[in-house]
Amino acid sequence: MRYAVEFRPTAARDLRELDAPGRCRVLAAVELLRDNPHPLRAELQEGQWRPYLRVRTGGYRILYYVRDERRCLCIVHVGGRHTGGRPQTDAAGEGGDG
């Protein structure tokens, strides 16, 4: 059974701001995550970002967390390498345990 996907408002905005090829690349990666939200290439984040995972696709980073009990993949941030894959503001209140 595939996981549902939920884009947080900031991640939806990030996605809209990407160029068309970048948006397609990110959405293709999200589709793969729906089948396997814990791929080996996902990096568990440290410190305040602890509940989040990060995957890379091309020059983009997808920051997300997984709610296995609800089979839901929550995308928190989508960004280019220049942001390090993390939002510029504190997103710790945007998910994780909630």
N, C-alpha and C positions, 0 to 999 in steps of 0.2 A: 504494500500500500504506500502510495506516494505521500509526501508531506505537503501540507498546504503552505502557501507563502504569504507573508504579511510584510508589506513595506511600511516602515515608520514614516511619518510625514517628511522628516529631513532626508531620508533615503529616497523617497519618491521625488523630492525636489532635486537631489543630486543626480538621479537618473535622467530627469527631464533636461538637465543642463549639459549632459554629455552629447557629443556629436553622434550622428546616426550609427556609424560603425562601432563606436564604443558602446553605445546603448545595446546594440545587437549582441556584442561579445559578452557583456555583463548578463543580459537576459539568458543567453545560452548557458552560461556558467550556473546561473540560478536554477535553470531547468535540471541540470545534472545534480545539483545539490538536493533537489526534491527527492531523488531516488536514493541518495547517500549523503545525508547532511553531516556526516563525520568522516570525510575522506582523509586519507593519510597526509595529504598536502595541507590540510587545514592547520593553522598555527593557533594554539591557545594563547590568549593575550595575558599580560602580566599586570599586577597592581590593580588600579581602579578599573581596568579593562578585563579583569579576570574571567567573568562569565562569557566573554565574547570569543568567537573564532574568526580568523581572517583567512581568506583565500585570495590568490592572485590570478588574474586572467589578463594576459598581455600587460599593458601598462596600468591596469586598474586593480583596485583592491576592494573586496567586499567584506564588510564587517557585519557579523550576524551572531545570533544566539539561537539555540534549538530548545524547543519545549517538547521533549519526547512524549510526555504524558498526553499532550494535545496533538501530537504529530504535526507541529507547526514550526516553520522556519521563519524567523523574524529578522528581516534585513534592517540594520540600523544606519549604515552609511555606505555609500559608494563613492570612491575617490580615486584620483590618479596617484602616481608615485610621489608627487610633490607634497601630498598630505600625509604620506606614510600609511595610508589606509585607515586613518583614524580621524574623526571629526575634529575640527579646530576648537570646538567648545566641549564642555564636559557633558558627555552623553550617558553617564552612568545612571541617570534617572530614567532613561528611555527604555529600560527593559531589564534584562538579566533575570532576576528572580520573580519579577512582577508578573 
